[in-house]
Amino acid sequence: MVLRDKNFVSTIFAINKKKLFTLEEANELLPLVIKLTEESSRKVKKLINQLEAFPDKKNQKALELEEQVNKYIELWQTKIEKLGLRPKGLWLCDFDNGGGYFCWKYPESKITFFHGYNEGFSGRKKLEIDDSHATI
């Protein structure tokens, strides 16, 4: 599991503790977020493929698979929250920066979007990034 890596231990925050991120801090944490998300996404896709093979979705095995899908998604959300982030949808999370959120969605490789506290994914704005700082 990813969290055993000693390099990432210092990035774990107390559950429910509000964490504010600079863009640099968010991007430093992003490789771990991507790894956790890829792992969870792969497991969920595999289960969904198995689930789609059942014509009767009320079949006991199909119901068990659906329960496992939900379990993996909830586990991903919990891991994301432990990192101080806010899961906002399937494979979508926000990094609070004190004035809104840096917004990331899998499979994006960098944090390049921002939105205000009262805006959602549809209100994302592209960050203008140069070597010294980012602006909206």
C-alpha positions in Angstrom: 0.0 0.0 0.0 1.2 3.5 -0.8 1.0 4.9 2.7 3.7 2.6 3.9 6.3 4.7 2.0 8.1 6.8 4.6 8.4 9.8 2.2 4.7 10.2 2.3 4.1 9.8 6.0 4.7 13.5 6.7 2.0 14.4 4.2 -0.8 12.7 6.2 -3.0 15.0 8.2 -5.5 14.4 11.0 -8.9 13.5 9.8 -11.3 16.4 9.7 -8.5 18.9 10.3 -8.8 21.8 7.9 -5.7 22.1 5.8 -4.9 25.0 3.5 -2.6 24.3 0.5 -0.4 26.5 -1.6 -0.2 25.5 -5.2 3.3 24.1 -4.6 2.1 22.0 -1.6 -0.9 20.7 -3.6 1.4 19.7 -6.5 3.8 18.0 -4.1 1.0 15.9 -2.8 -0.5 15.1 -6.2 1.6 12.1 -7.1 0.3 10.3 -4.0 -3.3 11.4 -4.8 -2.8 10.1 -8.4 -1.4 6.8 -7.1 -4.3 6.3 -4.7 -6.8 7.2 -7.3 -5.3 5.0 -10.0 -5.3 2.0 -7.6 -8.9 2.6 -6.6 -10.1 3.3 -10.2 -8.5 0.1 -11.4 -10.2 -2.0 -8.8 -13.6 -0.3 -9.4 -13.3 -0.8 -13.2 -12.6 -4.5 -12.7 -15.6 -4.9 -10.5 -17.9 -3.0 -12.8 -16.8 -5.1 -15.8 -17.7 -8.2 -13.8 -21.0 -6.6 -12.7 -21.9 -5.8 -16.3 -21.7 -9.5 -17.2 -24.8 -10.2 -15.1 -28.0 -9.7 -17.0 -30.0 -9.8 -13.7 -28.6 -7.0 -11.5 -30.7 -8.3 -8.6 -28.7 -11.5 -8.6 -26.9 -12.0 -5.2 -23.4 -12.0 -6.8 -24.2 -8.8 -8.7 -25.4 -7.2 -5.5 -22.2 -8.2 -3.7 -20.1 -6.8 -6.6 -22.1 -3.5 -6.4 -21.4 -3.4 -2.6 -17.7 -3.9 -3.3 -17.7 -1.1 -5.8 -19.2 1.3 -3.2 -16.8 0.1 -0.6 -13.7 0.9 -2.8 -15.1 4.3 -3.6 -15.8 5.1 0.1 -12.3 3.9 0.9 -10.8 6.2 -1.7 -12.8 9.1 -0.3 -11.6 8.3 3.3 -8.0 8.3 2.1 -8.4 11.6 0.3 -9.9 13.1 3.4 -7.0 11.9 5.5 -4.7 13.8 3.3 -6.6 17.0 4.1 -8.5 17.2 0.7 -12.2 17.3 -0.1 -13.5 14.6 -2.3 -16.2 16.2 -4.5 -17.2 13.4 -6.9 -15.8 10.2 -8.4 -12.1 10.7 -8.7 -12.5 14.4 -8.2 -11.0 16.4 -5.3 -10.4 19.9 -4.1 -7.4 21.4 -2.3 -8.5 24.3 -0.1 -6.3 27.3 -0.6 -8.0 29.8 1.7 -9.7 31.7 -1.1 -11.3 28.7 -2.9 -10.1 25.4 -4.2 -7.4 24.1 -6.4 -9.4 21.5 -8.3 -8.1 18.2 -9.7 -9.9 15.4 -11.6 -8.4 12.0 -12.5 -6.5 11.5 -14.9 -5.2 15.1 -14.9 -1.4 15.0 -14.3 -1.1 18.5 -12.8 -3.3 20.9 -10.8 -4.3 23.5 -13.4 -7.8 24.6 -12.3 -9.3 26.7 -9.5 -12.8 27.5 -8.4 -14.4 29.6 -5.6 -16.0 28.1 -2.5 -19.5 28.6 -3.9 -18.7 27.3 -7.4 -18.4 23.7 -8.3 -16.6 21.7 -11.0 -18.5 23.6 -13.8 -17.1 26.9 -12.4 -13.5 25.8 -12.8 -11.1 28.4 -14.2 -7.8 27.6 -15.7 -4.8 28.8 -13.7 -2.2 30.9 -15.5 1.1 29.4 -14.2 4.6 30.7 -14.7 7.8 29.9 -12.8 7.1 32.1 -9.9 3.4 31.9 -9.2 -0.1 31.1 -10.4 -3.0 33.5 -11.1 -6.6 32.9 -12.2 
